[in-house]
């Protein structure tokens, strides 16, 4: 008879497992505690297991599970990042800011040399404008991609491609100064009046050559970290 028909029993849902697991994850616990409870009907369960198999029958559940799984992957990735990775990341960010300032300084200096004198030192003008423009554009693109993830962070790719060429320029300058510093000093002496340099520029710069080598070496090392 229908009156004595055995009613279908619903599996009992244990809500404490999902609640405790998420609370432990928020306090720095292991996400592996978020397990799929066997015996619970997935269609009637309110908790979405981000590490369980995706149910392709419901697009809403799929999106929710994918979102939660992405969050868990981000948490694991941040936990695995050590002090060295964070230090390198901050170093690269600082390098981009330094390069932006350096590029702007070279462009401004080259523009002043070109516009303020009737017979400017064209070699210095061309060097400052070209190198400053490359440094500024590449570093600005890198900073833009750090700030916004649009266009697949193409700016970081541009910055990474330009970095070895900048390092090669700095190494070339070090070698050229070491092999022919007299020619460099002679050029400065001949054009000191159109380069905003003083009378004793050669004597002063000769004492600062170790510092100049150190700065160029540090810039080379920082560019190679990109």
ZAMARGU-4260 file (C-alpha; in steps of 0.2 Angstrom, whole numbers, plus 5000, padded with zeros to 4 digits):
<rodrens>
0) 5000/5000/5000 | 5005/5018/4997 | 5003/5022/5015 | 5016/5010/5021 | 5028/5014/5006
5) 5046/5017/5013 | 5051/5035/5011 | 5067/5039/5003 | 5080/5045/5016 | 5090/5060/5012
10) 5109/5059/5016 | 5113/5069/5031 | 5123/5084/5027 | 5138/5089/5038 | 5140/5108/5037
15) 5153/5108/5050 | 5166/5101/5039 | 5166/5115/5026 | 5164/5128/5039 | 5179/5122/5049
20) 5189/5119/5034 | 5187/5137/5027 | 5190/5144/5044 | 5207/5135/5045 | 5211/5141/5028
25) 5208/5159/5032 | 5220/5157/5047 | 5234/5149/5037 | 5229/5131/5037 | 5230/5118/5023
30) 5217/5118/5010 | 5218/5099/5008 | 5206/5099/5023 | 5192/5105/5011 | 5187/5087/5005
35) 5172/5081/4996 | 5161/5072/5009 | 5156/5055/5002 | 5138/5050/5003 | 5132/5068/5001
40) 5122/5071/4985 | 5131/5085/4975 | 5115/5092/4968 | 5108/5095/4986 | 5124/5101/4994
45) 5125/5119/4996 | 5144/5119/4998 | 5155/5120/4982 | 5171/5110/4983 | 5184/5119/4973
50) 5195/5104/4972 | 5182/5092/4967 | 5177/5087/4950 | 5168/5100/4940 | 5150/5096/4936
55) 5147/5101/4918 | 5128/5101/4920 | 5127/5118/4929 | 5136/5133/4922 | 5133/5143/4938
60) 5141/5129/4949 | 5156/5128/4937 | 5159/5146/4938 | 5159/5146/4957 | 5170/5131/4958
65) 5183/5138/4946 | 5183/5155/4955 | 5186/5146/4972 | 5199/5135/4964 | 5208/5150/4957
70) 5208/5158/4974 | 5215/5142/4982 | 5229/5142/4969 | 5233/5160/4972 | 5234/5156/4991
75) 5246/5141/4988 | 5257/5152/4976 | 5259/5166/4989 | 5263/5154/5002 | 5277/5146/4991
80) 5285/5163/4988 | 5300/5165/4999 | 5310/5180/5004 | 5321/5179/4989 | 5307/5180/4977
85) 5300/5195/4986 | 5316/5203/4986 | 5319/5201/4968 | 5302/5207/4964 | 5305/5223/4974
90) 5322/5225/4966 | 5314/5224/4948 | 5301/5237/4953 | 5314/5249/4960 | 5324/5246/4945
95) 5310/5252/4934 | 5308/5268/4944 | 5326/5271/4943 | 5327/5269/4925 | 5312/5281/4922
100) 5321/5294/4932 | 5337/5291/4922 | 5329/5291/4905 | 5320/5307/4909 | 5336/5315/4915
105) 5346/5310/4899 | 5332/5317/4888 | 5331/5333/4897 | 5350/5335/4897 | 5351/5331/4879
110) 5337/5343/4875 | 5346/5357/4884 | 5362/5354/4875 | 5353/5354/4858 | 5343/5370/4861
115) 5353/5381/4872 | 5369/5382/4862 | 5372/5387/4844 | 5386/5374/4841 | 5381/5360/4853
120) 5391/5344/4856 | 5381/5333/4844 | 5389/5317/4850 | 5383/5320/4868 | 5366/5326/4862
125) 5363/5310/4851 | 5369/5298/4864 | 5358/5306/4878 | 5342/5307/4868 | 5343/5290/4860
130) 5348/5281/4876 | 5336/5291/4887 | 5322/5287/4875 | 5325/5269/4875 | 5326/5268/4894
135) 5311/5278/4897 | 5300/5269/4885 | 5305/5252/4891 | 5304/5256/4909 | 5287/5265/4908
140) 5280/5250/4898 | 5286/5239/4912 | 5278/5249/4926 | 5262/5250/4916 | 5261/5231/4915
145) 5265/5230/4934 | 5250/5241/4937 | 5237/5234/4925 | 5237/5216/4919 | 5229/5220/4902
150) 5236/5215/4885 | 5245/5200/4894 | 5257/5212/4903 | 5266/5215/4886 | 5276/5229/4894
155) 5286/5217/4905 | 5290/5208/4889 | 5296/5224/4881 | 5306/5228/4897 | 5314/5211/4898
160) 5319/5211/4880 | 5327/5228/4881 | 5337/5225/4897 | 5351/5214/4889 | 5354/5228/4877
165) 5355/5241/4890 | 5367/5230/4900 | 5378/5228/4884 | 5378/5247/4882 | 5384/5249/4900
170) 5398/5236/4898 | 5403/5244/4882 | 5405/5261/4891 | 5415/5252/4905 | 5427/5244/4892
175) 5428/5260/4882 | 5432/5271/4897 | 5445/5258/4903 | 5454/5257/4887 | 5453/5275/4881
180) 5449/5287/4895 | 5461/5300/4888 | 5450/5302/4873 | 5434/5304/4884 | 5443/5317/4894
185) 5449/5326/4879 | 5431/5327/4872 | 5424/5334/4889 | 5438/5347/4889 | 5435/5353/4871
190) 5416/5354/4874 | 5415/5359/4893 | 5408/5376/4889 | 5393/5369/4879 | 5389/5354/4891
195) 5387/5364/4908 | 5404/5358/4914 | 5416/5368/4924 | 5434/5372/4920 | 5442/5358/4930
200) 5430/5344/4924 | 5445/5333/4918 | 5453/5334/4935 | 5437/5331/4945 | 5431/5317/4934
205) 5447/5308/4935 | 5446/5307/4954 | 5428/5301/4952 | 5432/5287/4939 | 5431/5273/4952
210) 5413/5279/4957 | 5408/5280/4939 | 5414/5262/4936 | 5404/5256/4951 | 5388/5265/4945
215) 5389/5257/4928 | 5393/5240/4935 | 5378/5241/4947 | 5367/5247/4933 | 5373/5232/4922
220) 5369/5220/4936 | 5352/5227/4939 | 5348/5226/4921 | 5353/5208/4920 | 5340/5204/4934
225) 5326/5208/4923
</rodrens>
